[in-house]
Amino acid sequence: MKPHFMSQIVHNGSVKLYAESFGNKDDVPVLLIAGAMAPAIFWEDSFCATLVANGYFVIRFDNRDIGKSTHFPQSVPDSGIELPYSINDMVDDAAAVLAAHSEQPAHIIGHSLGGSIAQLFALSYPEQTRSVTALGSPLLAQGDLPYIATPPEITEKIWGIFMANPMYQDIERGAPEFLKVWRYLNGDWEFDEDMAYRYTEAIYATETIGPAWNHTNVQAGIRDIWEELNRLNNPLLYIHGEKDYLPANPENTKILARSLDDAEVFIIKGGGHVFFNKELWEILSQKVLQHIQQGKNQ
């Protein structure tokens, strides 16, 4: 059951960001940041409800270029359109959303691209950060650590699944194609098709359907932040699916987490890049709760 929520439009300069909040605004905030082409409801209602039931004020929002937030021309390869913003702009979006909802520092939780934003948020806004959780996040930090390459056949399989989706603009034809992608990215867990379809409906609530090139390209050229993460005075949790090679080889996430002084890693056995399974969301809820309850000032 979804807890009572409020919605509002937050402004970061000329950019409008659609946000929803759950629970008591006087409680410690948790800011949820979705990934590329992912609307706010990537964060399941049950996940939000569990956090609220444990005394947290939960905020989720549509990143720029998705859902009800401001959209931009897409920087498709060879289109001549330059990337209209940087990932630092998206970090500032997250800060604007938090500031509009609470004056307290928050637990910052991000998935995929959102995990990158969450880590950069902690570096840019340390005074507004209690802890960081990055789920299925690309590898932003390597330092002098060993690197384990993803087998090329897995990379080819992943991108083959994505490129096979014709991105139909009507949901009747488009939903079955998206469901093929979600089923593959769900890993070995039982696939809840109803949950995945509701999520796909939210994607089709946007203006047009496309591969979110701006979100895809915005992470190119990010500096190596290993040294900064190692000096970060906040607990850091990496969650990565055992079968999730989309952002990074899970072995590299293990290596990274174990190299940092205040980080831990949780590998989801059989897990993929997305979580269309109620039991899996319960596991994630409990692991995240365990982490943030140990965080600075909880």
Secondary structure by P-SEA (a helix, b strand, c coil): ccccbbbbbbbcccbbbbbbbccccccbbbbbbbccccccccccaaaaaaaaaaccbbbbbbccccccccccccccccccccccccaaaaaaaaaaaaaaccccccccccccaaaaaaaaaaaaccccccbbbbcccccccccccbbbbccaaaaaaaaaaaaaccccccccccaaaaaaaaaaaccccccaaaaaaaaaaaaaccccccccccccccccccccaaaaaaaccbbbbbbbbccccccccaaaaaaaaaacccbbbbbccccccccccaaaaaaaaaaaaaaaaacccc
